[in-house]
Structure formats: C-alpha cells, structure tokens
Amino acid sequence: MLFLLKYPNGIEAQKEKLEAEGHTIIQKGRKNIRYYVKDYENSLFDLK
C-alpha cells in the first residue's frame, strides 16, 4: 500500500492514523522516500 501525497493533512497524518489502527509503516528509498504498510494483506477482507 503506497501512501498518497494528496491525503488530507499529508503523509504524517496518514501514518499516525494507520499506526493508531495497529499497522506498521515501512520507509523505502533514500532520495525518493516512499512509505508502505507492512503486511497490509493480512488486514484485507472480502466485500461480498
């Protein structure tokens, strides 16, 4: 799951909300820093 730059209040606010829900955030890259949610597949559920 890649973080969106257009998220209200920026990436930091999105990171805080996801961490509050129990997710682990991973930072990748040196110059082009990107953030991902670790093992997000485990939190997905079917909307049938």
C-alpha positions in Angstrom: 0.0 0.0 0.0 1.6 3.2 -1.2 0.9 6.4 0.7 -0.9 9.1 -1.2 0.6 12.7 -1.2 -2.9 14.2 -1.6 -4.2 12.7 1.6 -5.7 15.4 3.9 -3.1 16.8 6.3 -0.3 15.0 4.4 1.6 11.8 4.8 2.4 12.3 8.5 -1.3 12.4 9.4 -2.0 9.3 7.4 0.9 7.5 9.1 -0.4 8.4 12.5 -3.9 7.1 11.7 -2.7 3.8 10.4 -0.3 3.3 13.3 -3.2 4.0 15.7 -5.1 1.2 14.0 -2.1 -1.1 14.7 -0.4 -1.1 11.3 3.4 -1.0 10.9 4.8 1.6 8.5 7.9 0.9 6.4 10.0 3.6 4.8 11.8 2.8 1.5 14.2 4.7 -0.6 16.9 7.4 0.1 16.2 10.2 -2.3 12.7 9.3 -3.3 11.3 8.3 0.1 8.1 6.2 0.0 6.1 4.7 2.8 4.3 1.3 2.8 2.1 -0.6 5.3 3.8 -3.8 6.3 1.7 -6.9 5.7 -1.4 -5.0 4.8 -2.7 -8.1 3.0 -3.4 -9.6 6.4 -5.9 -6.7 7.1 -7.9 -7.0 3.9 -11.3 -8.6 3.9 -13.8 -9.6 1.2 -16.7 -7.3 0.5 -19.1 -9.9 -0.8 
